[in-house]
Amino acid sequence: MLKNKSYIGISFIILIFGIYAIPKIISRIQQNDVVKGDRLDKVSNHGNTDGNVMIIGPAPKFELKDQNKKIITNADYKGKVYLIEFFFSTCPSICPKMNKNMVDIQNQFFGNPNFGIASITIDPEHDTPEILKAHAEELGVKSSNWHFLTGDKKYIYDLANKGFNLYAGENSKVNGGFEHSGLFALIDKNGNIRCRKDEYGNPILYYDGIEKEGVKAIQQDIAILLRE
């Protein structure tokens, strides 16, 4: 008899837990808050209440051709605070959101000669300087310090995956044929990768280029670095 009561008690506890927890889990799934896969494109951007943007280390050097067929290197950004992203012009998924957010960031700091952007294609076979120029015009790019860069595919993939550790790869099974991170790298005037800390005191390394929270965080930290 006692055994049966024990089972009834346990069943009642499980029922109560299910009533409380399952709707919350479903809500998280619907809001896309559940982590998918082993690569995170969304990084926490809380923290930085003390205005400190920490130094991670020197950014990788690069040399690529821009939308005006001009050779651009990291040296062209010396003395500037700038962002780096990896994208491709025919991307059907996260790139349009990244592009829109990058245009918003451009507009926030437009007219400041010490701010720049480097958008590096991961589909250089398609994204020629001519294609990138048309893409920039379509987006409404007006900053002379925003370069859309292309070059050798292996060189670009090594720069993304080994240099910045920002994932980029080909995958014929996904829509668009390519995969990449939705993160932005923030580089200071001296060529160092900079970032804020999260609420636990850990460096976030890169900024979420897709969600509004990440854009707000990077705008705040760009303003800090421009004053340095």
N, C-alpha and C positions, 0 to 999 in steps of 0.2 A: 504493500500500500504506500509506504514511504517512498519507495522507488518510483512509483507512478506519479506521485506528487512532485518529485524532483524533476522528472521529465516534463511535466506540465509547466513547472516554473521556468525551466530553461527555454521551452518553446515560447512562453510568454515574453521572455526577455528578447529572444531573437525576433519575434513579431514586432515588438516596440522599436528595436533597432532598425528593422526594415522600413517601418513607417517613417522614421526620422531621417535615415541616411539615404535611402534610395532616391527620393526626389532631388536631393542635393547633388548626387552623382549624375543623375540624368541632366540636371541643369548645367553642370560643368561640361558635360559632353556636348550639349546643344550650343554652349557658348565657346566651344573649342578651347577650353582651358586644360584639357587632358593632354599630357605630353604624348606625341606620336613619334615612334622611331627613336634612333639613338643619336640624332643630330638635332640640336635646338636652334631654331631661328629666332625664338623670342627670348630675350635676356632681360632680367629685372633691371629697371632703371630708377629705382627708388634710391634714397640716400643722397650724399653730397650736400648735406645741410650745412657743412662748414665751408663750402665753396672751394674745396680742394679737388683738383683734377690731377690725379697721380700720373707719374711717368712709368710706362711699361718697358720701354726700350726703343732703340732706333728702328724706324720703319725701313722695310726693304727698299733698295734702290730699284729704279725701273727706267726703261727707255722704250717709248712706243710712239706711234704716229697718230695725230689727232684728226678731227673732222676737216681740218683745213690742210691736211697733208704735211703738217709741220711736225718735226721730231720734238717730242716733249719728254723731259726726264724729271726725276724728283728734284733736281737742282733748279728747275723753273719755278718750283714752289718754295724755294728758300726764302725765309722771312715772312711766309704766309701761314696762316692756320687753314688747313684744308681737310676735306673729306674724301675718302676713297670708297667706291662701291664696285661690285662685279655684277653685271647684268647682261642682257642681250635684247636687241631691238624688237624681235618678234615674240618675246616672252608673253604667254597668255595668262600667266598666273600672278605672281607677286610683283613683277617689275612695274606694271602701271601704277601700283600703289607707291612703290619706292620712288618712281619718277616724279609723281605728284608731290610727295613729301620733300624730295630734293629741290623741286622748284620752289616750294614754300620756304625752304631754308635759304635758297638763293635770294628770294625776295626780301627775306628778313635782313640780310646783310648786304644787299645790293648797294653798290657805290663805295664799299669799303675795299680799297686796293689790296688789303692784307688778308683777304679771304678768297679761297678757291675750292674747286671741286674737280675730282678725277673720276670719270665713269669709264670703267674698263670692260669691254665686251668679252664674253666667253664663247662667242660664236664669230670669230674673226673671218671665217671663210665667207660668211654672208655679210657681216657688218664691215663693209669697206668704208673708207673716209667719206665717200659720196652718200652712202646709206646713213651713216652716223650724222652727217651734216643735215640731211633731210629730217632725221629723227629729232635732232636738237631744235630745229626750227618748228617742228610740230609741237614739241613740248612747251615752247615759249622761252627757250634759253636766251638770256640777254647779257649774261656776264662774260666778259672776255677771259676770265680766269676759270671758266668751266670747260674742260677739255674732255671730249669723248674719244677714248683711245682704243686702238686696234694694233695687231701685230701677229707674230708667230703664235700658233695655238699652244704648243708645248711650253713656250716661254710664259705665256699668260697663265696657264694652268699651274705651272711651278710657282709663279708669283702668288697666285691665290692660295694654293694648298700648302706649299712649303714656306713661302715668304710670310704671308699674313695669317695663314691657318684659317682662312675663310673659304669654306668648301665650295668647289665648283667641279662639275663633271657632266659627262654625256650619259644620257639614259633614253634609249629609244622607246622605252615603255611608258614614259611620262609625257604628258601633253606639252608640246614644244620641243622635246628631244634633249633638254638640258636641265640640270639641277644646280642650284646655287643657294648660298646663304642670303638672307634678307637683312644682313647687318651692315652698318656703316662704320668705317674706321676713322678715328679722329687723330689728325697729325698736327703737332704744334709748329711754331716758327723755326724751331731748330731741328725739325725732322724726326721728332720722337712721337711714338704712339702714346696717346693720353686717354685716360678714362676716369670715371668716378667709381666710388665703391657702392656696393649694394647695402641693404639695411643690416647685413651681418658683418660688414667691414671687409668684404671680399671684392677685389677688382672685377668689374663686369667685362673688361677687355674691349668689347665692341658694343655698339648701340643698335637697338631695334629700329630698323629703317621702315617698318611697316605700320606699327601702331602709333597713335598720337602721343602716348606717354614717352616713347623713345625719342620722337621728334622734339618734343618739349625739352627733354633732358639734354639732347645734343645742342639745341639752340642756346640753352643756359650755359653749357660748358664752352661752346665756341666764344660766347661773349666774354667769359672769364679769361680764356687764352688770348683773345685779342687785346686785352688790357695789360697783359704781361709784358 
